[in-house]
Amino acid sequence: MRTELVSIATDTIPLDGLYYEPESGRPNGAVLLFHGSTMNFYVCAPRFLPPVLVKLGLACLAFNRRGHDILSTRNSRVPEGGAFQLAREGIEDNRTAARWLAARGFSAPVVIGHSTGGMLAVQHVAGHPGTPALVLLSAHLGGKNILERTSRAGLMAQDRVEEFTERARELVASGRGRELMLMPGWWYAISAESYLDRLAETPDVLALAPTIKCPTLYVRGDQELRENYPAEDFRARAGGPCDVEIVPGCDHFYNGREEAIQAIVSSWLAKALHMDAVR
């Protein structure tokens, strides 16, 4: 396959990524791959899926949203990354990447998203009804209570939600919204502005489900809780056909189960897009 390192302009930080195409011939479709929180285009599903998708004749764009990794820098000491991510930026980043693919001749790509990228994928497809297929890889529930729910599970603020919420509001009110707070649970560091954004602006996957009319595949590992990754509930509410796959021996990041996910996704897409399955 051919690969091209790309940089897609936004009004602030560009979106870096890799564009994949079959070695020869015109691709017969395209795929957008959305990474999870604090991740990027060269780990997990955006890394291991393109090789099998290209064999189906599909071009792939795996890219960093502005909220990639935890913290990073570019050509300065100005920090960027997942600690500063905002829902509106993530939504716009996905739209920007879709416009980039459209300029290449792919106006209706398949959308695949992992974890937070899956939650954002539902939001994206709700606004792009021409999407031919959607693959949700451990897409989390989202919604306005996500911070409290993940904290109760031992992540984020854990048992200190009220304390961190008050602190974040004080920082934003004083014009220090980008100041970082160290979290006792996962995500480690987060800006006050991003913390409050999660409280109010996170899309709700189940509320959006009735707007999704295209064929959907929702994958979850058997080590993940249905409460947080509601594949069956999404299927019950979806506005179109939805298949669910619960993968045995599988965690949230598909460690050691990459080949199983490759097979599930590629064979399902081959069927959904009326292609010959690649073995």
N, C-alpha and C positions, 0 to 999 in steps of 0.2 A: 504494500500500500504506500501511497505518497502522503507525506506529512508536511505541514507548513506552519511555522510559528507565526501567530498573528497578534496584533494589538489593535483593539477596537476602541475608538475614541468615545469618551463621554464628556459631560460638561466639567468633570473634575479628573478623576483617575482613570486611565485607560484599562480596558479589560483584556488581559493577556490570556492566550490559549493556544491550542493546537487544532488545526483543521486537517481532517483525514479524508482521503479519497481513494477509490480503487486504483490499482496500478495502471489499468488501461480501461478505456471506454468511459462513456458519460454515466455518472451515478443516476440511478433510477429513483432517487429520493434522498432525503437528508434527515439527520437527527440532531436535536439540541440536547446536550447533557448538562444538568444542573447539579453542582456539588452540594454537600452538606455543610452545616455550620462548622466554622474553624477549619475547613478542608480546602481543597483546591483541585485544579484540573488534572493533576498528575498523581492522584492517589485514589484508591477505592474504585467505584464503578466508572467514573469518567476515564480511568486509566485502562481497566481490563475489558471494558465492553467494546470500544471502537474496533479492535482487530476482528471480532466476530461479526460486527455490524457491517464493516466494510466488505466482508465476504458475501453479504447479502446484496451488495451493490449500492449500499447507502453511504453517502458522505456524512461525516460527523464533525460537529463543532463542540469541543470541550473547552470551557473557558472559566476564568476566575471572575466572580462578581467582585465588586469593590470590597465586600465583606468577606474576604478570603483569609485562610489561616487564622491565627489569633492576633498577632501583631507582626507587621512587616514594615520595611522602608523601601524607598525607590532610589532616586538619585539625590537624596537629601537625608536629613535626620528627622523629617516630618513623619510621624507614625501613621500607618493605615492598617486596615485589616478587620477581622471579625469582631474585635472589641468595640468597633465603632459602627457596626452594621445597622442599617435602618431598613424597615420593611419597604418603604417607598423606593429606596435606592435599589434594593434587590429586585423589585418588580420592574423598575425601569431598565436595569441592567439586562434582564431577560428579554425585554422588548427590543433593546438595542442590539443584542446578539441575533434576535430573530430578523431584524431589519438587515443586518449584515449578511445573513444567509439568503434573504430575499434578493439582495443585490447580486448574489451569485446564481440566481435562477431558481431558488428553492423557497417559494412563498408559503408553503404549508408543511413544515417539517414535523416529524414525530418528536415528541417531548418525553425525555426520561429524566427523572429527578430522584436523588437519594436524600432521605431524612428531611432537613429543612429545605433542600432543593426540591424534594417531592412536594412538600407543602406549597412552595412557591410555584411548582409546576401546575398544580391544580388551579391556583390563582391565574396563571398565565393562560392556560387552556380555556378557562371560563371566558376570557376576553378574546380568544382566538378560536371561534367555533369551526373553522376550516381545518383544524388539526386532525390528521388522519388516525392517530393512535397515541395513547398516553401510557407510560410505564411508571408506576410509583414503587420505588424501592425503599421500604421502611419509612414511608412518608409519615411524619408525625402529625398529630391531631391539630396542632395550632390552636387558635382561638385566644380570647382575651384573658383566660385564666391559665395560660401556658406557664407563666413564671411561677405561680403558686403551685401548680401541679408538679412541675419538675423539681421544685424545691422540696416538696413533700417526699419525693422519691430519693432525696439525698443529694440533689444536684443544685446548681445555681446558689441561691442564698440559704439553702437548707432551712433552719428554723429561725432565720433572721430577716424574713421578708419585710416586715414593717420597718425595721431599722434601716435596711438598705433603700427602701422606697423613700423614706423621709430624707435620707442623706442625698439621694439622687435628685430629689425635688429642690433641695437647698442649693445644690451645685448648679443646676440648670437656672434657677431663679437668679443666681448671682453671676450669670454669664460664663460659667465654667463647665458647660455641658460635655466637653470632650475630656474632662479630667477622669482618670481611670480609678475604678474601685476594684480591689482584690476580693474575689469571691471565695467562700469556703468550699463551694462545690464546683462541678465541671463548668467550663468556660473561663475559669481562672481570673481573667481580668475583663472588665466591661466599662465602657464610658457611661457616665450618668445619663446622657441623652439616649444611648442605645438601650439602657435598662428600662427607662420609662417608655420607650418606643415598643418594647416587648409587651408591656402591660396593656397597651391600648391599640396597637396597630397590626398585630400578628393575624394573618388570614386564618379563617376557620375552614378546615378541609371538609367537614361533614355538612356545614351550612352551604358550601359551594357545590357539593356533590350533585345535586339535581340539575345543575347547569352543564354538567359534563355529558355530552351526547356521544362522543366518539368511543370506540372500543378501548377499554382500559384493562391493564394488568396491574394488580396490587400484590407485591411480594413482601413477606415478612419472615424473619427467622424465628424458629421455634423457641429461641431464648429471649425473645422480645415480648413485652406485654401488649395484649390486645387493647388495653385501656389507652395506651399512648400511640399505638400504631394500628388504627381501627380498620383493618382491611375488610372484615365481614360487614361492618356497619356502613362503610363507604359503598360496598356492593349493593346493600339494601336500599341506599338512598340515591345511587347514581342515576342520571338521566339516560344512560345508554348501557350497553352490555359491559359487564365487569367480571373478569376472572380473578380468582384469589389463589395464590400459591404460598403455603407455609413450608419453609425449607427446613428439614431436620438438621440438627447439629450446627445451627447457624446463629451467629451473633449479629449485632447491629451493623458491623462493618464487613461481614461476609468473610472473615478470616478463615482461610482454608477451604472455603466453599465457592471460590470465584468461578471455577469451571461449572459448577451446578447452576449458578446464576447466569453465566454465559449461555448455557444450553436452554434454560427456561426462557430467557428474554429473546434470544435469537429465533427459537422455534415458534414462540408465540407471535413475534412480529412477522415472521414469514407467513404464518397463517392469516393474521389480521390484515396484512398488506397484499395477500394473495400472491406470495412468492413461493419458490421452491425452498424448502427447509435446507439449511446447510448443516452437514454433519461433520 
